[in-house]
């Protein structure tokens, strides 16, 4: 097991909860809450924090700073992970988007309570079709792999169509989504990460959505999406996002009444929301690390199945530019299959994949070599 020396661990999430050593799964960590701490990790390196890596079973006492007595440390369910939860509800100023987001989430989840009483197969299949359109075409293919990482190129008309499918997923406009995601990779699992579990599992899952100012506080104003901001189409979606969020509900109600509204709108939105958020939360807590990425990203098979391949999250963090996340033949990646189809018919070009040399270089680092 490799030893990591962290003399100045800057993110506040990983702190001792008591005086007894604790073993965790994310990563495996031992703590001594006195004047020193023992921190161990399997296949984890944190170059952004000046980590020194040693291979072997030696243990070294590492001085840590004095912790404030009033810090609120908790543990994430199942993995014995000690985190500092961020309070997103009290003692801060709420923006328009914070209030709107909270009210919207309450409304959508209350709408889901009507699902058992309004079920019919027509409404169910409408919800399933929109899950594919908004989740697969909109979020995973467009917002994530194309707009955020530029993993492939497609004609502009098709780019805009897929991006609009993402708007219908109710996760705000492409400029906001892409900026937040790029910051996530830039500051992954540090205090500047917009949605890391070091702020608490539920903060990484959905709590961060109700604290839009925290992203500005952590990362500054969004200045990492110039490629989108210079395009009028994306500026239009940014300004009219709420209209595109509400309009599908009115259309569905007009087409099929309350069952279509509940299933095609409420249930479908909640389903896609939580699947997307599980990539931020569960895939940084539960699963396996195939690559030494310097963060807590994990490959999680059940999230991958639900999210069209996004659950192979450690693969993604190892090779952010890759259009394919399921790098092994058995790793199901529906988004990659669609990209491959678009490439086969000539609509997708410049499809990026990790080379053998890049994989070997990352594998060597994972095994503990420099």
N, C-alpha and C positions, 0 to 999 in steps of 0.2 A: 504494500500500500504506500502510495506516495505521500510525502510530507510537504505541506504548504506553509510557509512562514508568512504571516500577515501582521506585521508590526503596527500597521495603521489602517485597519479595516474601516473604510469610510462610510459604508452603508450601514444604517442603524438596524437593519432587520435581523442580523445574525448576532445575537447576544446571549449570554448565559442566563438561564431562568433560575437556577439554584446552584448550590455548591457541589452537586454531584455530577460526575461526567455523564454526558448524554450522547447516545449514538443516533445519528440521523441518516435518512436515506437520500438527502438532497442538499448538499452532499453528505457523506459520512463524516461527522464532526464530533470531536470530543472537546469538552469545555471544562475549565477549572475557574470558578469565579472568585479569584483572589487577585494577586498581582500579575498573574500570567494566564495564558490560555493555550490549550493544545488544540490545534485545528488540523484535521486530516481530511483529504478528499480523494476519491477514486475518479480518475480521468477528468479532473477539473484543474484548470489553470486560470488565473486572473491577472493577466499582464497589466491591466489598467491600474492595478493597486500595488504594483511593485512586488509581486509575488516571487519568491525564490523557491525553486523546485528541487527536491531531493528524492532519490529513489532508494527504497529500502524500508526498514522497520524502525529506524532511529526516531526518537522523540526529542523534541527541543522545546524548552520553555520560551514562550514569546511574550514579552511585556505588552499589555494592552492599556489604553487610557481608562481613567476612572469614569464609570457610567453614572448618569444622573439618576437619583433615587426615584424620581417621579415618572420614569419612562414605563410605558405600559407594554410589557412583553407577553406574548401569547404563543400558542403552538398550533400549527396547522394539523388538521385531522389526518391520522394514519402516519405519515412521515413525522418523526419527532423533531420538527423544525420550529425553532424559536424565532418569532418575528416581532416587529414593532408595528402595530396597526396604526394606520393613518385615519384620523377622525375626519370624515368628509361631510358631516352633518352640522357640527356645532362650531362656534367660535371662528367664523369666517364669513366673508361677504359672498352671497350667492349671485351669480350672473344670470342673465336671461336664459342662457342655454342650460344652466344647472337646474333652474326651476322647471323649465320646459321638459328636460330629460327625465326628471323625477316624476312629474305628472304624467308624462307619456308612458313610462314604464309601468306605473301603477295602473293606468287605463288598459294597456295591452294585457297585463297579467289578470286583471279583473275580467276582461273579455274572454280570456281562456277558461274561466270558471263556467262559462255557458256552453263549453264544447260538448259535454255529455248530453245536454238537452237539445242540441241543435244538429246532431250528427246526421249526415246523409252522405252516400257515396259520391255524389256529384261534388259536394263541397270538399270532401276529403281529397279527391283527385285534383281539384283546382289548387288546393293547398300544396299538394305534392309537386305539381307542375311548377308552381311559383317558387317552391323550395329549390328546384333545379335552376330555374331562371335567375333568381336573385342570389342564391348561395353559390352555385357553381359558376355560372356565367358572370355574375356581378361581383361577388366578393373574392372568391379564390382565384379565378382566372384574370379578371380585370383589375380590381383594386389592388390585389396583392402581387401576383406574379408579373403582371404586365406593367401597371402604373407605378407601383412601389419599387420594383426591382429591375424592370426593363429586361425580363428574361427572354423576350422574343419580340418580334415586330409584326404588326398587322396593319392593313389599310386603315386610314383615318376614319372612314365611315364605320368600319367594324369596331374600331377602338371606341368610338363615341356610343355605339349601340351597346356594347358590353358595359361601358361605364354607366350608362343610364340604367341598365339592369341592376347595377350596384346601388344606385340611388334608391331604387325601389325596395332594397333590403332594409332601409330605415336606419342606416349607420352613418348618416350625414353625407356630406358631399365628398367627392374624390380628393379635393385639396386638403381638407381636414384629416381624412382617413390616412392618406398617404404620408402627410407630414408627421402624424403621430407614430405611424409604423416605422418610418425612417429614424425617428428619434429613439424608438425602442431598440433598433439594432445598433445605433450609435452609442447608446448608454445602457446596454442590456444588463439587467439585474444589478444596477447601481442605484444610488439615490436619485439620479436624474432620469431613470427609466420611467416613462409615463404610467406603466402598469405592470410592475414587477411584484411577485409574491412576497418580496422582502417587506412590503408595506401591508402584508396580510393577504390571505387567499382571496377573500371577498373583495378586497380593494382591487386586486389584479383582475378579478373576474368581471365585476361591474361597478364597483364603488368609484373608480376613477372617472367614470362617465359623469358623475354628479359634481365633479370638482374640476371644471374646465380650466380654471385659473392655475391649477397646480402644474399643468404642462408648461405654461408660460413662466411660472416661477422656477421650474426645474431647468427648462431648455431655452427659454427666451422666446421671442416672437417667432412664428414659423418662417424660417428663411431657407428651407431646404426643399421647396417645391416650385422653384422658378420655372421648371419645365412645364408645369401645369398652369401656373398663374399667368403666363403669357398667352394662353389660349382662351379666347372669349367664351368658348363652350363651357369650360370648367368654371370660369368666373360666373357665368349665368347660373350654373347648377349651385354654386356656392350661395348666391343671393336668393335663389328661389327654392331652396332645399325643402322648406316646410310644405310648400304647395305640392311638390312631388311625393312627399311623405303621406299627405292626407288624401290626395286624389284617388289612389287605388282603392281606398276604403269605400269611397262614394261609388265608384264604378262597380265594385264587387257587390255592394248592397243593391244597386240598381239591377244587376244581372241575376242575383239569386237570393235576395233578401237576407235575413239574419244569419242563416247557415253559412252563406258565402262570406259574410262579413266576419263571423266568428272564426271560421276555419281558414279561409283564404287570406284573411288579414291578421286577426289576432293570434291564432295558433301558429300560423306560418311565421309571422314576425318573431314571436317569442322563441320558436324552435331555432331559427337561423341566428338570432341574437346569442342564445346560450351556446350553440355550437361554435360560433366565432369566438366567444369569450373563453371557452374551454381551452382554446389554443394558447391564450394569454395566461391562463391560470393553471389548469391541469397539466399542460405540456411543459410547465416549468417546475412541476412538483413530482408527478408520477410518471414512471416509464424508465427507459434505459438510454444511456449515452453511448452512441457508437463512435463519436468523435470528440476530441478534446477541444471544445469551443471556447472555453474560458467563461462560461456562464452556466445557468441551471437548465438550459433547454433539454428536453427529453423526447425520445421517440415513443409515442403512445398509440398503440394499434387501434384501440376503440375510438379514440378521437379522430384518427385518420379515416376510419370507415364513415363516421358521421359527417366529416368536414371535407370530403372529396380529396383526401390526401394530405391535408394541412397538418395532420397529427404527427407526421414524420418530421417533427420540429427540430430535433437535433441535427438531422441531415440538412435541413434548411439553414440553420445557423452556421453550419460548417461551410456551406456553399450557397450563400445568399442569392447569388446571381442565377442559380440553376432553375430552369423551367421544370425540372423533374425533382420531386421531393422523395418519392419512394424509390430509392436508389437500388434496392434489391428487387429481384424478380417477383418475390412474394409480397412486397410492400405495395398494397393496393393504393393507386393514386389516380383517381378519376379525372382530376384536372389535367394531369400529364397526358392521359389518353386522349383527351379532347385537343390539347395543344398538338399532339402528334398527328391527329386527324387533320387539323387545320394546316399543318405543315405538308401533309401528304397531298392535299388538294390545292396547294399553292398559296394559301391565305396567310400562313405564318412563315416568317423567314428569320434568319439570324437567331435560331433557337439555341440558347446557351446551356451547356452541360459541363460538369466538372470533368477534366481530363484525367487519364490514369495517373499522370505525374502529380496532379493536384491532390488526388485521393491518396496516393502513396505518401506525399509530404504530410498530409493531415494525419494519416495512420501512424507515421513515425512519431509525430508529436504525441499522439494518444498513448503510444507505448512507453513514453517517458524519455524519449531522446530529444535533444535540442532541436 
